[in-house]
Amino acid sequence: MSDIMKPASVVALVALVLIAPSIQDILSEEASKFIDDNESAHVGLPTEWEGKQVICVHFPESSPHDKFSRGVTMIGSDGVELGVNEDLNRTGACVGGFDGYSNGLDFMMDSTRLANGGLSVGYDVGQWGEFVHTIGGLNADTIEGDFDGAYWALDHNGVRSTVGIGDLVMSEGDVLSWSISTW
């Protein structure tokens, strides 16, 4: 038996040495699946979304989402889940890969529908325009903690937006991000 095992072991070792570069390429490809540029609003998003329009919703630790409570789930513009980035120290979902939107509210409503109800949006229209109060079933008014109040805050390319979602003019490659802020 040991006479047969020695040649088989040598063959297996040679095969492993020959395919090792392919395994390394596959692992490197998997590791580079997300954008790793801290200067970009696209950091942590799938590489194929570079230069595309994206919307992300981040849920607070105190109120995790049932479906999006492990890392940040990435959903393509076709509604297909692309994976989960667990390296962002956040939870939630991003929907991206879009082109051609100029109105923030239109983009938000169309893109969040692709999460099969998981990112449904509730808003009221007041004298200053649309006010988002609920995303993914989480109403900011229900958040409890050591603060006076909470609201869904909008960031546009990594900077707090100075206009509401209904007045936001989008360009190609914009990244919108929603998260709970308190006062």
TIMI-437833 format. One line per field, with one value per atom (N, C-alpha, C): atom name; x, y, z. Coordinates in nm, 3 decimals. Atoms other than C-alpha are relative to their C-alpha. Layout:
residues N
site	c(CA:...) $
c1	c(X:...) $
c2	c(Y:...) $
c3	c(Z:...) $
END
This chain:
residues 183
site	c(N:CA:C:N:CA:C:N:CA:C:N:CA:C:N:CA:C:N:CA:C:N:CA:C:N:CA:C:N:CA:C:N:CA:C:N:CA:C:N:CA:C:N:CA:C:N:CA:C:N:CA:C:N:CA:C:N:CA:C:N:CA:C:N:CA:C:N:CA:C:N:CA:C:N:CA:C:N:CA:C:N:CA:C:N:CA:C:N:CA:C:N:CA:C:N:CA:C:N:CA:C:N:CA:C:N:CA:C:N:CA:C:N:CA:C:N:CA:C:N:CA:C:N:CA:C:N:CA:C:N:CA:C:N:CA:C:N:CA:C:N:CA:C:N:CA:C:N:CA:C:N:CA:C:N:CA:C:N:CA:C:N:CA:C:N:CA:C:N:CA:C:N:CA:C:N:CA:C:N:CA:C:N:CA:C:N:CA:C:N:CA:C:N:CA:C:N:CA:C:N:CA:C:N:CA:C:N:CA:C:N:CA:C:N:CA:C:N:CA:C:N:CA:C:N:CA:C:N:CA:C:N:CA:C:N:CA:C:N:CA:C:N:CA:C:N:CA:C:N:CA:C:N:CA:C:N:CA:C:N:CA:C:N:CA:C:N:CA:C:N:CA:C:N:CA:C:N:CA:C:N:CA:C:N:CA:C:N:CA:C:N:CA:C:N:CA:C:N:CA:C:N:CA:C:N:CA:C:N:CA:C:N:CA:C:N:CA:C:N:CA:C:N:CA:C:N:CA:C:N:CA:C:N:CA:C:N:CA:C:N:CA:C:N:CA:C:N:CA:C:N:CA:C:N:CA:C:N:CA:C:N:CA:C:N:CA:C:N:CA:C:N:CA:C:N:CA:C:N:CA:C:N:CA:C:N:CA:C:N:CA:C:N:CA:C:N:CA:C:N:CA:C:N:CA:C:N:CA:C:N:CA:C:N:CA:C:N:CA:C:N:CA:C:N:CA:C:N:CA:C:N:CA:C:N:CA:C:N:CA:C:N:CA:C:N:CA:C:N:CA:C:N:CA:C:N:CA:C:N:CA:C:N:CA:C:N:CA:C:N:CA:C:N:CA:C:N:CA:C:N:CA:C:N:CA:C:N:CA:C:N:CA:C:N:CA:C:N:CA:C:N:CA:C:N:CA:C:N:CA:C:N:CA:C:N:CA:C:N:CA:C:N:CA:C:N:CA:C:N:CA:C:N:CA:C:N:CA:C:N:CA:C:N:CA:C:N:CA:C:N:CA:C:N:CA:C:N:CA:C:N:CA:C:N:CA:C:N:CA:C:N:CA:C:N:CA:C:N:CA:C:N:CA:C:N:CA:C:N:CA:C:N:CA:C:N:CA:C:N:CA:C:N:CA:C:N:CA:C:N:CA:C:N:CA:C:N:CA:C:N:CA:C:N:CA:C:N:CA:C:N:CA:C:N:CA:C:N:CA:C) $
c1	c(0.082:0.000:0.087:-0.085:0.281:0.073:-0.063:0.438:-0.090:0.096:0.123:-0.018:0.024:0.084:0.112:-0.111:0.429:-0.016:0.018:0.376:-0.127:0.124:0.018:0.020:-0.028:0.142:0.084:-0.085:0.407:-0.085:0.087:0.147:-0.092:0.089:-0.090:0.076:-0.081:0.189:0.035:-0.032:0.294:-0.124:0.126:-0.071:-0.031:0.027:-0.110:0.093:-0.096:0.207:-0.038:0.036:0.084:-0.126:0.125:-0.261:0.004:-0.010:-0.143:-0.014:0.019:-0.111:-0.145:0.142:-0.470:-0.082:0.071:-0.592:0.028:-0.038:-0.399:-0.074:0.073:-0.559:-0.145:0.141:-0.907:-0.017:0.008:-0.843:0.025:-0.027:-0.698:-0.119:0.117:-0.995:-0.113:0.105:-1.234:0.031:-0.037:-1.038:-0.014:0.008:-1.044:-0.138:0.137:-1.416:-0.062:0.053:-1.480:0.104:-0.087:-1.335:0.072:-0.084:-1.048:0.068:-0.055:-1.003:-0.070:0.062:-1.069:-0.033:0.029:-1.080:-0.130:0.116:-1.381:-0.128:0.131:-1.749:-0.041:0.030:-1.753:0.077:-0.080:-1.519:-0.089:0.074:-1.638:-0.111:0.105:-1.878:0.062:-0.053:-1.844:0.076:-0.084:-1.575:-0.077:0.076:-1.826:-0.092:0.080:-2.013:0.081:-0.084:-1.720:-0.057:0.056:-1.861:-0.149:0.145:-2.221:-0.073:0.083:-2.506:-0.039:0.021:-2.556:-0.078:0.064:-2.782:0.025:-0.025:-2.695:-0.089:0.077:-2.905:0.070:-0.070:-2.725:-0.090:0.087:-2.918:0.082:-0.075:-2.813:0.007:-0.016:-2.685:-0.119:0.112:-2.973:-0.130:0.121:-3.230:0.039:-0.045:-3.091:-0.118:0.099:-3.282:0.000:0.009:-3.408:0.085:-0.068:-3.263:0.143:-0.130:-2.964:0.077:-0.063:-2.813:0.142:-0.136:-2.484:0.076:-0.074:-2.249:-0.092:0.079:-2.369:-0.026:0.040:-2.562:0.001:-0.009:-2.491:-0.102:0.106:-2.784:0.020:-0.022:-2.733:-0.125:0.111:-2.949:-0.104:0.096:-3.117:-0.073:0.065:-3.227:0.068:-0.071:-2.975:0.100:-0.095:-2.779:0.140:-0.136:-2.407:0.091:-0.081:-2.276:-0.015:0.004:-2.216:0.143:-0.130:-1.925:-0.007:0.002:-1.860:0.113:-0.115:-1.554:-0.031:0.035:-1.744:-0.037:0.040:-1.825:-0.136:0.137:-2.187:-0.090:0.097:-2.504:-0.094:0.094:-2.752:0.008:0.001:-2.781:0.033:-0.026:-2.657:-0.057:0.052:-2.829:0.069:-0.078:-2.617:0.020:-0.028:-2.493:-0.088:0.096:-2.728:0.067:-0.039:-2.686:-0.125:0.104:-2.898:-0.100:0.095:-3.085:0.048:-0.034:-3.096:-0.075:0.079:-3.365:0.021:-0.030:-3.272:-0.118:0.116:-3.626:-0.036:0.029:-3.689:0.098:-0.103:-3.360:-0.023:0.020:-3.430:-0.118:0.119:-3.778:0.020:-0.022:-3.677:0.101:-0.106:-3.359:-0.038:0.034:-3.495:-0.107:0.100:-3.782:0.066:-0.070:-3.522:0.038:-0.032:-3.469:-0.120:0.117:-3.804:-0.070:0.069:-3.964:0.090:-0.092:-3.659:0.045:-0.041:-3.584:-0.114:0.113:-3.934:0.012:-0.019:-3.946:-0.135:0.118:-4.204:0.042:-0.033:-4.205:-0.128:0.108:-4.429:0.046:-0.032:-4.446:-0.048:0.031:-4.431:0.040:-0.032:-4.356:0.143:-0.139:-3.984:0.027:-0.018:-4.044:-0.018:0.014:-4.019:0.088:-0.071:-3.920:-0.011:-0.003:-3.815:-0.002:0.010:-3.926:0.024:-0.012:-3.908:0.075:-0.067:-3.669:0.014:-0.013:-3.680:-0.079:0.084:-3.954:0.044:-0.049:-3.748:-0.039:0.042:-3.924:0.092:-0.095:-3.674:-0.063:0.069:-3.935:-0.005:0.009:-3.924:0.135:-0.133:-3.551:0.007:-0.010:-3.486:0.146:-0.136:-3.172:0.018:-0.034:-2.996:0.016:0.002:-3.093:-0.144:0.133:-3.388:-0.082:0.073:-3.477:0.093:-0.078:-3.366:-0.065:0.050:-3.401:0.089:-0.079:-3.288:0.079:-0.088:-2.988:0.052:-0.044:-2.882:0.140:-0.133:-2.519:0.004:-0.014:-2.436:0.150:-0.143:-2.093:0.086:-0.075:-1.981:-0.012:0.018:-2.093:-0.149:0.141:-2.414:-0.064:0.070:-2.662:-0.060:0.057:-2.770:-0.142:0.137:-3.094:-0.066:0.075:-3.367:0.006:-0.007:-3.397:-0.079:0.081:-3.667:0.065:-0.069:-3.443:0.143:-0.137:-3.122:0.016:-0.033:-2.980:0.118:-0.104:-2.779:0.080:-0.089:-2.487:0.043:-0.051:-2.327:0.103:-0.098:-2.128:-0.033:0.037:-2.314:-0.033:0.033:-2.344:-0.083:0.087:-2.636:0.006:-0.008:-2.621:-0.092:0.093:-2.891:0.042:-0.026:-2.828:-0.076:0.071:-2.993:0.096:-0.072:-2.868:-0.089:0.076:-2.972:0.037:-0.030:-2.990:-0.035) $
c2	c(-0.119:0.000:0.126:-0.118:0.246:0.024:-0.017:0.182:0.080:-0.072:0.318:0.143:-0.131:0.610:0.100:-0.092:0.760:0.067:-0.067:0.816:0.086:-0.077:0.934:0.130:-0.122:1.181:0.098:-0.085:1.313:0.066:-0.054:1.357:0.107:-0.098:1.536:0.127:-0.116:1.766:0.082:-0.070:1.851:0.073:-0.062:1.921:0.124:-0.113:2.148:0.117:-0.104:2.340:0.066:-0.054:2.383:0.087:-0.078:2.512:0.112:-0.104:2.733:0.141:-0.136:3.046:0.030:-0.020:2.996:0.025:-0.019:2.965:0.141:-0.134:3.284:0.107:-0.097:3.469:0.009:0.002:3.362:0.072:-0.066:3.473:0.150:-0.142:3.807:0.069:-0.056:3.863:0.020:-0.010:3.796:0.115:-0.105:4.031:0.139:-0.131:4.313:0.028:-0.014:4.283:0.135:-0.127:4.608:0.110:-0.115:4.954:0.033:-0.021:5.026:0.136:-0.135:5.402:0.089:-0.078:5.596:0.143:-0.135:5.921:0.004:0.010:5.798:-0.024:0.028:5.805:-0.144:0.139:5.457:-0.102:0.093:5.306:-0.108:0.113:4.960:-0.052:0.045:4.929:-0.092:0.088:4.670:0.079:-0.068:4.760:0.035:-0.029:4.743:0.121:-0.120:5.036:0.128:-0.121:5.277:0.088:-0.093:5.585:-0.014:0.023:5.461:0.062:-0.055:5.597:-0.111:0.098:5.421:0.066:-0.045:5.453:-0.105:0.090:5.305:0.043:-0.024:5.274:-0.075:0.060:5.211:0.007:0.010:5.094:0.006:-0.010:5.176:-0.135:0.125:4.897:-0.024:0.013:4.968:-0.044:0.038:4.898:-0.073:0.071:4.635:-0.042:0.044:4.539:-0.153:0.146:4.179:-0.061:0.058:4.115:0.051:-0.063:4.352:0.025:-0.019:4.296:-0.054:0.054:4.133:0.069:-0.072:4.369:0.086:-0.080:4.575:-0.083:0.080:4.382:0.087:-0.072:4.489:-0.059:0.042:4.476:0.075:-0.062:4.540:0.066:-0.073:4.754:-0.093:0.099:4.433:-0.070:0.058:4.347:-0.124:0.120:4.061:0.036:-0.022:4.041:-0.041:0.023:4.069:-0.053:0.045:3.984:0.094:-0.078:4.127:0.044:-0.051:4.350:0.011:0.001:4.273:0.083:-0.077:4.501:0.148:-0.141:4.832:0.045:-0.031:4.816:0.068:-0.052:4.894:-0.114:0.092:4.713:0.078:-0.065:4.788:-0.058:0.045:4.767:0.116:-0.096:4.947:-0.057:0.039:4.938:0.090:-0.084:5.051:-0.056:0.034:5.039:0.076:-0.076:5.306:0.114:-0.116:5.578:0.079:-0.081:5.868:0.067:-0.068:5.983:0.141:-0.137:6.356:0.046:-0.037:6.378:-0.102:0.089:6.235:-0.085:0.076:6.133:-0.110:0.104:5.950:-0.115:0.103:5.767:-0.084:0.073:5.677:-0.096:0.084:5.543:-0.118:0.109:5.341:-0.102:0.092:5.194:-0.081:0.074:5.100:-0.106:0.103:4.906:-0.133:0.122:4.655:-0.089:0.079:4.535:-0.081:0.083:4.350:0.038:-0.049:4.567:0.023:-0.013:4.555:0.143:-0.139:4.924:0.096:-0.087:5.065:0.134:-0.137:5.441:0.063:-0.078:5.647:0.145:-0.142:6.024:0.083:-0.098:6.325:0.118:-0.121:6.636:0.118:-0.118:6.960:0.126:-0.127:7.324:0.006:0.001:7.242:-0.120:0.113:6.943:-0.133:0.136:6.571:-0.021:0.031:6.458:-0.151:0.146:6.091:-0.031:0.037:5.944:-0.149:0.145:5.568:-0.059:0.078:5.345:-0.143:0.141:4.967:-0.036:0.027:4.974:0.072:-0.071:5.187:0.147:-0.139:5.511:0.068:-0.071:5.760:0.043:-0.043:5.870:-0.110:0.111:5.525:-0.034:0.026:5.530:0.056:-0.043:5.547:0.001:-0.009:5.647:0.128:-0.118:5.924:0.121:-0.114:6.202:0.051:-0.060:6.433:-0.047:0.044:6.311:-0.061:0.066:6.123:0.029:-0.020:6.163:-0.076:0.059:5.999:0.112:-0.101:6.202:-0.048:0.029:6.218:0.055:-0.041:6.226:-0.015:-0.001:6.309:-0.001:0.018:6.180:0.020:-0.003:6.151:0.125:-0.128:6.499:0.019:-0.024:6.591:0.090:-0.076:6.715:0.127:-0.128:7.078:0.018:-0.004:7.005:-0.134:0.124:6.747:-0.088:0.099:6.437:0.045:-0.046:6.598:0.111:-0.110:6.894:-0.037:0.041:6.695:-0.027:0.021:6.717:-0.095:0.103:6.407:0.009:0.013:6.355:-0.146:0.135:6.040:-0.027:0.039:5.855:0.044:-0.045:6.005:-0.118:0.097:5.805:0.070:-0.051:5.877:-0.099:0.087:5.742:0.054:-0.034:5.742:-0.069:0.058:5.688:0.083:-0.068:5.780:0.097:-0.100:6.100:0.044:-0.041:6.233:0.142:-0.129:6.562:-0.002) $
c3	c(0.000:0.000:0.000:-0.007:0.088:-0.132:0.131:-0.254:-0.094:0.084:-0.419:0.053:-0.061:-0.174:-0.032:0.026:-0.239:-0.137:0.130:-0.615:-0.004:-0.002:-0.553:0.075:-0.077:-0.293:-0.081:0.083:-0.530:-0.109:0.105:-0.807:0.059:-0.064:-0.568:0.036:-0.035:-0.447:-0.124:0.124:-0.804:-0.053:0.046:-0.898:0.084:-0.087:-0.597:-0.030:0.035:-0.685:-0.131:0.131:-1.043:0.006:-0.003:-0.948:0.105:-0.104:-0.657:-0.056:0.053:-0.880:-0.035:0.034:-1.000:0.125:-0.126:-0.643:0.053:-0.045:-0.553:-0.079:0.083:-0.847:0.041:-0.040:-0.740:0.134:-0.131:-0.380:-0.013:0.020:-0.497:-0.065:0.068:-0.726:0.100:-0.101:-0.437:0.096:-0.094:-0.209:-0.062:0.065:-0.467:-0.056:0.048:-0.525:0.038:-0.048:-0.333:-0.019:0.022:-0.400:0.131:-0.118:-0.160:-0.006:0.012:-0.208:0.102:-0.107:0.112:-0.040:0.049:-0.088:-0.081:0.089:-0.290:0.079:-0.060:-0.197:-0.028:0.037:-0.357:0.083:-0.079:-0.094:0.062:-0.056:0.012:-0.089:0.093:-0.283:-0.106:0.103:-0.562:-0.108:0.098:-0.816:-0.127:0.123:-1.103:0.015:-0.022:-0.943:-0.006:0.010:-0.981:-0.110:0.097:-1.155:-0.025:0.014:-1.119:0.119:-0.108:-0.907:0.097:-0.107:-0.574:0.113:-0.124:-0.269:0.107:-0.113:0.070:0.117:-0.122:0.384:0.112:-0.113:0.714:0.122:-0.116:1.017:0.129:-0.126:1.375:0.071:-0.077:1.602:0.091:-0.093:1.838:-0.067:0.075:1.564:-0.128:0.120:1.328:-0.088:0.097:1.015:-0.003:0.001:1.000:-0.112:0.116:0.653:-0.017:0.025:0.649:0.129:-0.131:0.995:0.007:0.003:0.889:-0.113:0.102:0.706:-0.086:0.093:0.410:-0.125:0.115:0.146:-0.125:0.126:-0.212:-0.099:0.092:-0.457:-0.131:0.131:-0.829:-0.055:0.062:-1.054:-0.062:0.049:-1.171:0.115:-0.117:-0.815:0.055:-0.043:-0.778:0.109:-0.108:-0.453:-0.045:0.046:-0.531:0.111:-0.112:-0.185:0.118:-0.123:0.159:0.034:-0.044:0.260:0.151:-0.146:0.625:0.059:-0.047:0.646:0.023:-0.011:0.670:0.140:-0.138:1.043:0.005:0.006:0.953:-0.045:0.057:0.864:-0.089:0.090:0.591:-0.139:0.139:0.216:-0.092:0.107:-0.094:-0.128:0.130:-0.430:-0.101:0.090:-0.720:-0.138:0.138:-1.073:-0.097:0.080:-1.210:-0.077:0.080:-1.472:-0.033:0.059:-1.586:0.091:-0.089:-1.277:0.028:-0.036:-1.212:0.125:-0.117:-0.938:0.111:-0.112:-0.598:0.045:-0.047:-0.499:-0.099:0.100:-0.827:0.013:-0.014:-0.786:0.125:-0.124:-0.425:-0.009:0.006:-0.491:-0.095:0.097:-0.800:0.051:-0.041:-0.651:0.124:-0.122:-0.308:-0.025:0.034:-0.470:-0.036:0.041:-0.592:0.118:-0.120:-0.232:0.047:-0.029:-0.243:0.131:-0.119:0.027:0.119:-0.113:0.254:0.026:-0.016:0.195:-0.035:0.034:0.150:0.072:-0.047:0.200:0.033:-0.038:0.387:0.018:-0.014:0.360:-0.004:0.003:0.407:-0.083:0.075:0.192:0.082:-0.080:0.388:-0.074:0.064:0.321:-0.051:0.049:0.273:-0.090:0.090:0.047:0.069:-0.050:0.108:0.123:-0.123:0.457:0.023:-0.018:0.485:0.149:-0.141:0.816:0.023:-0.016:0.750:-0.119:0.104:0.556:0.053:-0.039:0.566:0.124:-0.116:0.828:0.127:-0.119:1.069:-0.007:-0.011:1.159:0.100:-0.085:1.302:0.132:-0.122:1.558:0.106:-0.095:1.720:0.064:-0.055:1.795:0.142:-0.139:2.169:0.044:-0.053:2.356:0.079:-0.079:2.542:-0.092:0.091:2.300:-0.007:0.006:2.231:-0.119:0.118:1.882:-0.103:0.106:1.572:-0.135:0.136:1.197:-0.098:0.108:0.874:-0.066:0.057:0.754:-0.135:0.136:0.389:-0.025:0.046:0.275:-0.151:0.146:-0.086:-0.029:0.027:-0.195:0.125:-0.124:0.166:0.083:-0.071:0.276:0.028:-0.036:0.459:-0.104:0.102:0.200:0.059:-0.043:0.227:-0.053:0.053:0.040:0.028:-0.019:0.082:-0.122:0.108:-0.134:-0.123:0.113:-0.352:-0.079:0.067:-0.436:-0.042:0.030:-0.478:-0.149:0.142:-0.831:-0.006:0.006:-0.910:-0.129:0.115:-1.144:-0.011:0.016:-1.281:0.110:-0.101:-1.014:0.142:-0.135:-0.715:0.091:-0.102:-0.395:0.107:-0.107:-0.160:0.114:-0.116:0.192:0.109:-0.107:0.460:0.128:-0.132:0.831:0.104:-0.109:1.159:0.069:-0.079:1.325:0.115:-0.119:1.663:0.040:-0.059:1.847:0.145) $
END
